[in-house]
Amino acid sequence: KNGQSICHILSTCKNEITCSESTLRRLVNSGALKARNIDMPRTVRFKPRKGIRRQKKIDRNCTVGRSYEDFKQFIQDNPDTPITEMDSVIGKQGGAVLLTFIFRSCNFMLAFKRDSNNTQSVIDIFNDLYRRLPENVYDSLFGVILTDNGSEFSNPSELEYDKLSLELQRTKIFYCEPSSPYQKGKVENNHELIRRIIPKGHPIDSYSQEDIDLMMSHINSYGRPQYNHVSPAPLFVNMFGEDVLHLLRQQIVSPE
């Protein structure tokens, strides 16, 4: 009440007050004393931190045999292998998120809405793509995937194998080193185009998958200087055909 801190009071009244500082603070918080939190400026000044629920990794050993060093060795042994980068785009914390893929060969990117950022939502998208696409097309697009260490990607065996045929590996997953987003720089850079439409912190929940597909059609039809201002969409069509473009629910949008 005189403006003194709890720490100061305890240090000068050791004989009168025999409880610990944490106990004394709990007594103040519970309203057991005449002094209140409002009487302590620093306690009032700082808002309590919001607890963010973080999904724990399903498999803590998921990077064994799938590290970035393993990835480099695999590409060295298989230099013609097409590489796909995978990542997540977070909207409002705790809300819907996007799963993104970018094909390094042409910078063509896909995005899929997920209601929550968990492993099952990623597995469901893989299963849907595997059933929707011809096997040879799926192998060319998603045969080798490089991603980060996010908990939503921590169940690689469910991504690599189809439950109906556990002997057939449909995908190989590799992980970047921790805090090394530059190792999958194409997908990171392309997220800037998504952020022009869905700013950081803006909720994704209100968008439908059809909205996301239309957004990606516009992004994939946006000219890139590194391709002499040709956009990724026609490059993708030249490589995989217009039928595959439509199977992925994409279209070429005119420059106008």
Backbone hydrogen bonds in HBPLUS format (Angstrom, degrees):
<---DONOR---> <-ACCEPTOR-->    atom                        ^
c    i                          cat <-CA-CA->   ^        H-A-AA   ^      H-
h    n   atom  resd res      DA  || num        DHA   H-A  angle D-A-AA Bond
n    s   type  num  typ     dist DA aas  dist angle  dist       angle   num
A0009-ILE N   A0005-SER O   2.96 MM   4  6.26 160.5  2.00 151.4 157.0     1
A0010-LEU N   A0006-ILE O   2.95 MM   4  6.14 165.2  1.97 155.5 158.5     2
A0011-SER N   A0007-CYS O   3.08 MM   4  6.23 154.2  2.15 143.2 150.2     3
A0012-THR N   A0008-HIS O   3.16 MM   4  6.35 137.6  2.35 144.0 153.7     4
A0013-CYS N   A0009-ILE O   2.93 MM   4  5.89 125.1  2.24 144.9 158.9     5
A0017-ILE N   A0013-CYS O   2.95 MM   4  6.01 164.4  1.97 164.5 168.0     6
A0024-LEU N   A0020-SER O   3.03 MM   4  6.28 158.5  2.08 146.8 152.8     7
A0025-ARG N   A0021-GLU O   2.91 MM   4  6.19 153.5  1.98 149.2 156.6     8
A0026-ARG N   A0022-SER O   3.00 MM   4  6.24 148.5  2.10 140.9 149.4     9
A0027-LEU N   A0023-THR O   2.95 MM   4  6.27 148.5  2.05 146.6 155.5    10
A0028-VAL N   A0024-LEU O   3.05 MM   4  6.38 150.2  2.14 144.1 151.7    11
A0029-ASN N   A0025-ARG O   2.88 MM   4  6.14 164.2  1.90 149.8 154.2    12
A0030-SER N   A0026-ARG O   2.90 MM   4  6.03 150.2  1.99 145.1 152.6    13
A0032-ALA N   A0027-LEU O   3.02 MM   5  5.31 147.0  2.14 163.2 163.5    14
A0031-GLY N   A0028-VAL O   3.09 MM   3  5.25 153.7  2.16 104.5 112.7    15
A0039-ASP N   A0036-ARG O   2.90 MM   3  5.42 151.4  1.98 111.6 120.4    16
A0040-MET N   A0037-ASN O   2.92 MM   3  5.30 161.3  1.95 112.7 119.0    17
A0043-THR N   A0040-MET O   3.09 MM   3  5.53 123.9  2.42 111.3 125.0    18
A0044-VAL N   A0040-MET O   3.19 MM   4  6.48 154.8  2.26 155.9 163.5    19
A0045-ARG N   A0041-PRO O   2.87 MM   4  5.95 150.6  1.95 149.3 158.4    20
A0062-CYS N   A0059-ASP O   3.14 MM   3  5.26 149.6  2.23 117.4 115.7    21
A0064-VAL N   A0061-ASN O   3.09 MM   3  5.61 162.3  2.13 116.5 122.1    22
A0066-ARG N   A0063-THR O   2.85 MM   3  4.73 160.6  1.88 119.3 121.4    23
A0175-TYR N   A0066-ARG O   2.72 MM 109  6.03 157.3  1.77 171.7 178.8    24
A0071-PHE N   A0067-SER O   2.93 MM   4  6.27 148.1  2.03 143.2 152.7    25
A0072-LYS N   A0068-TYR O   2.95 MM   4  6.25 161.3  1.99 149.3 152.6    26
A0073-GLN N   A0069-GLU O   3.04 MM   4  6.26 156.9  2.10 145.7 152.1    27
A0074-PHE N   A0070-ASP O   2.89 MM   4  6.09 153.7  1.96 145.8 153.4    28
A0075-ILE N   A0071-PHE O   2.94 MM   4  6.22 161.2  1.97 156.1 160.5    29
A0076-GLN N   A0072-LYS O   2.94 MM   4  6.08 148.7  2.04 141.0 150.1    30
A0077-ASP N   A0073-GLN O   2.97 MM   4  6.22 148.5  2.07 143.8 151.9    31
A0078-ASN N   A0074-PHE O   2.80 MM   4  5.97 132.1  2.03 138.8 153.3    32
A0081-THR N   A0078-ASN O   3.13 MM   3  5.75 163.7  2.15 126.9 128.3    33
A0104-ARG N   A0083-ILE O   3.13 MM  21  5.88 159.1  2.17 162.2 168.7    34
A0084-THR N   A0144-VAL O   3.04 MM  60  6.21 155.3  2.10 155.9 163.7    35
A0146-LEU N   A0084-THR O   2.84 MM  62  6.28 156.3  1.90 157.3 165.4    36
A0085-GLU N   A0102-ILE O   2.95 MM  17  5.32 162.2  1.98 153.9 156.3    37
A0102-ILE N   A0085-GLU O   2.94 MM  17  5.32 146.8  2.05 146.3 154.4    38
A0086-MET N   A0146-LEU O   2.92 MM  60  6.11 156.2  1.97 153.9 155.4    39
A0087-ASP N   A0100-THR O   3.01 MM  13  5.29 152.6  2.08 142.6 147.6    40
A0100-THR N   A0087-ASP O   2.86 MM  13  5.29 174.2  1.86 149.7 151.7    41
A0089-VAL N   A0098-LEU O   2.92 MM   9  4.95 154.8  1.98 135.2 141.5    42
A0098-LEU N   A0089-VAL O   2.95 MM   9  4.95 161.9  1.98 142.0 147.9    43
A0095-GLY N   A0092-LYS O   2.87 MM   3  5.45 158.6  1.92 147.5 147.9    44
A0097-VAL N   A0114-ARG O   2.85 MM  17  5.29 157.8  1.90 153.5 160.8    45
A0114-ARG N   A0097-VAL O   2.73 MM  17  5.29 157.3  1.78 166.0 163.7    46
A0099-LEU N   A0112-PHE O   2.80 MM  13  5.08 155.5  1.85 142.9 151.0    47
A0112-PHE N   A0099-LEU O   2.84 MM  13  5.08 148.0  1.94 138.8 149.5    48
A0101-PHE N   A0110-LEU O   2.96 MM   9  5.19 155.1  2.02 140.3 145.4    49
A0110-LEU N   A0101-PHE O   2.84 MM   9  5.19 153.3  1.91 145.6 154.5    50
A0103-PHE N   A0108-PHE O   2.95 MM   5  5.52 161.5  1.99 153.6 157.6    51
A0106-CYS N   A0103-PHE O   3.14 MM   3  6.02 155.9  2.20 126.2 130.6    52
A0107-ASN N   A0103-PHE O   2.81 MM   4  5.39 137.2  1.99 162.5 172.2    53
A0122-VAL N   A0119-THR O   3.10 MM   3  5.32 126.0  2.41 101.4 114.9    54
A0123-ILE N   A0119-THR O   3.00 MM   4  6.33 162.0  2.03 155.3 160.6    55
A0124-ASP N   A0120-GLN O   2.90 MM   4  6.09 157.3  1.95 152.1 157.6    56
A0126-PHE N   A0122-VAL O   3.11 MM   4  6.46 160.5  2.15 153.3 158.4    57
A0127-ASN N   A0123-ILE O   2.93 MM   4  6.19 162.9  1.96 155.1 159.7    58
A0128-ASP N   A0124-ASP O   3.00 MM   4  6.18 155.1  2.06 143.3 150.0    59
A0129-LEU N   A0125-ILE O   2.96 MM   4  6.19 163.9  1.98 153.6 157.3    60
A0130-TYR N   A0126-PHE O   2.92 MM   4  6.07 157.4  1.97 150.8 157.3    61
A0131-ARG N   A0127-ASN O   3.11 MM   4  6.29 147.5  2.22 143.7 151.0    62
A0132-ARG N   A0128-ASP O   2.97 MM   4  6.06 140.4  2.13 142.8 154.2    63
A0133-LEU N   A0129-LEU O   3.03 MM   4  5.95 155.4  2.09 151.4 154.4    64
A0137-VAL N   A0134-PRO O   3.03 MM   3  5.30 122.7  2.37 104.2 119.0    65
A0138-TYR N   A0134-PRO O   2.88 MM   4  6.16 164.4  1.90 162.1 167.2    66
A0139-ASP N   A0135-GLU O   2.96 MM   4  6.15 161.5  1.99 150.4 155.2    67
A0140-SER N   A0136-ASN O   3.19 MM   4  6.32 148.8  2.29 133.5 141.1    68
A0141-LEU N   A0137-VAL O   2.98 MM   4  6.21 148.2  2.08 150.6 159.4    69
A0142-PHE N   A0138-TYR O   2.74 MM   4  5.63 170.2  1.75 159.6 162.9    70
A0143-GLY N   A0139-ASP O   3.06 MM   4  4.50 119.3  2.45 124.7 124.3    71
A0172-LYS N   A0143-GLY O   2.83 MM  29  6.05 137.8  2.00 134.4 147.4    72
A0145-ILE N   A0172-LYS O   2.87 MM  27  6.16 169.2  1.88 171.6 172.2    73
A0174-PHE N   A0145-ILE O   2.87 MM  29  6.18 149.6  1.97 163.9 172.3    74
A0147-THR N   A0174-PHE O   2.95 MM  27  6.35 158.6  2.00 152.9 158.4    75
A0176-CYS N   A0147-THR O   2.75 MM  29  6.04 153.6  1.82 161.9 171.1    76
A0153-PHE N   A0150-GLY O   2.97 MM   3  5.62 162.2  2.01 119.4 125.2    77
A0154-SER N   A0151-SER O   3.19 MM   3  5.05 161.2  2.23 111.4 110.5    78
A0158-GLU N   A0155-ASN O   3.20 MM   3  5.86 135.1  2.41 116.1 125.5    79
A0159-LEU N   A0156-PRO O   2.95 MM   3  5.00 130.6  2.20  98.1 112.5    80
A0160-GLU N   A0156-PRO O   2.77 MM   4  5.96 152.9  1.84 157.3 165.9    81
A0161-TYR N   A0157-SER O   3.10 MM   4  6.01 146.1  2.22 141.2 147.3    82
A0170-ARG N   A0160-GLU O   2.76 MM  10  5.50 150.1  1.85 164.6 169.8    83
A0165-SER N   A0162-ASP O   2.96 MM   3  5.38 147.2  2.07 111.1 120.9    84
A0168-LEU N   A0165-SER O   3.13 MM   3  5.68 152.7  2.21 114.2 121.4    85
A0183-GLN N   A0180-SER O   3.11 MM   3  5.90 164.8  2.13 122.4 126.7    86
A0184-LYS N   A0181-PRO O   3.06 MM   3  5.71 162.9  2.09 118.2 123.4    87
A0188-GLU N   A0184-LYS O   3.43 MM   4  6.67 161.2  2.47 147.4 152.7    88
A0189-ASN N   A0185-GLY O   2.87 MM   4  5.96 164.6  1.90 151.0 154.6    89
A0190-ASN N   A0186-LYS O   3.00 MM   4  6.14 156.0  2.06 145.4 152.3    90
A0191-HIS N   A0187-VAL O   3.15 MM   4  6.28 131.5  2.40 137.5 148.2    91
A0191-HIS N   A0188-GLU O   3.26 MM   3  5.34 137.9  2.44  96.3 107.6    92
A0192-GLU N   A0189-ASN O   3.13 MM   3  5.74 154.3  2.20 111.6 118.5    93
A0193-LEU N   A0190-ASN O   3.04 MM   3  5.59 142.2  2.18 111.3 120.1    94
A0194-ILE N   A0191-HIS O   3.04 MM   3  5.02 119.1  2.43  94.5 109.8    95
A0195-ARG N   A0191-HIS O   2.92 MM   4  6.25 153.7  1.99 151.2 158.9    96
A0196-ARG N   A0193-LEU O   3.33 MM   3  5.29 145.2  2.46  93.7 103.3    97
A0197-ILE N   A0194-ILE O   2.94 MM   3  5.45 143.0  2.08 110.8 121.1    98
A0198-ILE N   A0194-ILE O   2.75 MM   4  5.94 171.6  1.76 160.3 163.3    99
A0202-HIS N   A0199-PRO O   2.99 MM   3  5.47 159.1  2.04 134.8 137.4   100
A0207-TYR N   A0204-ILE O   3.00 MM   3  5.71 159.6  2.04 124.7 130.9   101
A0211-ASP N   A0208-SER O   3.08 MM   3  5.10 120.4  2.46  94.5 108.7   102
A0212-ILE N   A0208-SER O   3.09 MM   4  6.48 156.5  2.15 147.4 153.5   103
A0213-ASP N   A0209-GLN O   2.81 MM   4  6.08 155.5  1.87 149.7 156.4   104
A0214-LEU N   A0210-GLU O   3.01 MM   4  6.22 157.5  2.07 145.5 151.0   105
A0215-MET N   A0211-ASP O   2.90 MM   4  6.18 158.5  1.95 149.7 156.0   106
A0216-MET N   A0212-ILE O   2.93 MM   4  6.18 161.4  1.97 150.4 154.9   107
A0217-SER N   A0213-ASP O   2.91 MM   4  6.14 143.5  2.04 142.8 153.3   108
A0218-HIS N   A0214-LEU O   3.09 MM   4  6.41 153.5  2.16 149.2 154.8   109
A0219-ILE N   A0215-MET O   2.98 MM   4  6.32 159.8  2.03 149.2 155.3   110
A0220-ASN N   A0216-MET O   2.77 MM   4  5.87 160.7  1.81 147.8 153.2   111
A0221-SER N   A0217-SER O   3.10 MM   4  6.12 118.9  2.49 129.9 143.7   112
A0221-SER N   A0218-HIS O   3.13 MM   3  5.07 142.3  2.28  95.2 106.4   113
A0222-TYR N   A0219-ILE O   3.20 MM   3  5.24 161.1  2.24 108.5 110.5   114
A0233-ALA N   A0220-ASN O   2.82 MM  13  5.16 151.4  1.90 156.9 148.4   115
A0224-ARG N   A0230-VAL O   3.30 MM   6  5.82 160.9  2.34 113.5 115.7   116
A0227-TYR N   A0224-ARG O   3.03 MM   3  5.52 153.0  2.10 114.6 122.7   117
A0229-HIS N   A0224-ARG O   2.74 MM   5  4.44 138.4  1.91 134.1 134.3   118
A0228-ASN N   A0225-PRO O   3.00 MM   3  5.00 143.8  2.14 120.4 115.9   119
A0230-VAL N   A0227-TYR O   3.09 MM   3  5.32 155.9  2.15 107.1 114.6   120
A0236-PHE N   A0232-PRO O   2.83 MM   4  6.05 152.4  1.91 154.8 162.8   121
A0237-VAL N   A0233-ALA O   3.00 MM   4  6.33 157.4  2.05 152.3 158.6   122
A0238-ASN N   A0234-PRO O   2.98 MM   4  6.17 155.2  2.04 143.8 149.8   123
A0239-MET N   A0235-LEU O   3.18 MM   4  6.44 139.3  2.36 138.7 149.0   124
A0239-MET N   A0236-PHE O   3.07 MM   3  5.15 126.8  2.37  96.2 110.2   125
A0240-PHE N   A0236-PHE O   2.82 MM   4  5.99 161.5  1.85 160.0 165.1   126
A0241-GLY N   A0237-VAL O   2.73 MM   4  4.38 142.8  1.86 120.0 129.3   127
A0245-LEU N   A0241-GLY O   3.39 MM   4  6.73 154.6  2.46 140.2 147.2   128
A0246-HIS N   A0242-GLU O   3.06 MM   4  6.39 153.9  2.13 150.0 155.6   129
A0247-LEU N   A0243-ASP O   2.90 MM   4  6.21 148.2  2.01 143.4 153.2   130
A0248-LEU N   A0244-VAL O   3.04 MM   4  6.29 140.4  2.21 145.5 154.5   131
A0250-GLN N   A0245-LEU O   3.01 MM   5  5.42 161.2  2.05 150.8 152.1   132
A0249-ARG N   A0246-HIS O   2.89 MM   3  4.78 156.7  1.94 106.9 110.3   133
